[in-house]
């Protein structure tokens, strides 16, 4: 089995289809399909059930995927070990919460790119639960997520202290407790977002149920819908400050136990050597020392 074929197989499994995998790998679809068929024929098993354009992984495929992730990781580690003391280079896959990517990452990424231009930075955004699994499953090398992260397999570095605030439309009155926004729609990211969980907990602790929950893919969409009076949301104050969005909505402070949250940089504990990853973690340490 060639590593390149295994990488194609893994990408198809993650993307759920040849079209998406080909786009991610910058390959033509026919090449991806052919390599996948060759791999199945060499192993004598069916790795995917074809359902239209969807590829549903089989039991044999799941078994191979577990070995594939380990083999590819070992290959990456070997490559890193052979680089020795050379400058970090190659791809560095970073995961980040949407709001962190908007408000916190630009300065760090810009500085890191200037210092290590040979590193190819790739960014994937999503909620905390998605990002934790992405690190565990080797889809990203490291990720910025909200604490707490109770996974002993992961190393954790605290990098930011965030203050979460409640957002309503600008004409809304003061909010002292969840009863002041009773029966409003909760606007947030998809399930797995730690900030959304906090807002749901805030409602629950006040004995109040939101009218419904509306999910969005971007923080701009959430803030825009809050400004339009469609519901309430919870967001880091830093996002509003840096994007100058505080005039379009009303900001309400929360109690310290609800508002304060740490952003953690996480990566797999069992991957001892990764020059680009270690350099990126060091960039946060340098930023905090200023």
C-alpha positions, 0 to 999 in steps of 0.5 A: 500500500502506498502512503499516497493512496492511503491519504486519498482513502482517508480524505474520501472517508473524511469528506464523504465523497470523491468530489469533495476529496478531489477538491481538497487534494487538488486532484481530478476526480477520475484520479481519486476514483481510480486510486481508491478502486486500485486500493480496494482491489489490492486489499480484496475488500470494499471500503465504501458503499456508493450511494449516488455521490455519497461514499459510506464507509464500510466496516472494513473501511473503518478498520483500515482507517484506524491503521491509516491514521497511525501510518500517516502520523508515523510517516509525518513524525519520521519526516519531522525527525529527519529535518533535525534542527532545520527551520520549520517548514511544510503544512501546519493545520490549525483549527480554531473557533470562528470568533477566535479566528476573527479577533485573535489569530490575525496578529499571531498568524501574520507574525508567524508567517513572517518568521517562518515563511516556509510553513504552509498555514492551513486554517479550519474553523468550527465549534470546540467539540468538532475541533477536539475531535479533529485533533484526536483524529489527526485532521488538524495538528493543533486547535484553539478551543474553549476550556475545559478540555478533559482529554488526557490524550491532549496537551493544553496551553492557555493562550487567551482569557475571554470575557463573554457578554450577552447581546440583544438588539440595541432597543432592548432594555437592561438584562439582569437575569434570564427572565429579562429575555424569556422566550427569546430565540437563542442565536448561536453556532451549531451544536458542539459550541462551548459558548452556546452551551454556556448560554443554554446553561444560563437560561436553564439556571434561570429557569427559563427556556428559549423560544427556539435555537437558531444555528448559524455558520458565522459570527457576523450572521449571528450579530446581524440577526441579533441587531435585527431583533431576532434573538439573543446571543453570547459572544466574546467582547473582543470580537465586538471591540475589534470589529467595531460592532458594539453600536449595532447591538446592546451589550450586557455583562454577565456574572464572572462565573458565566463570563470568564473562559480561557481559550486553550491551544491543544495538540496530541500528547503522543506526537513528540516532534513537530517543528512547525507546531512547536514554533506556533505554540512558542509564538503564543508564549512570546505574545503573552510576554510582551 
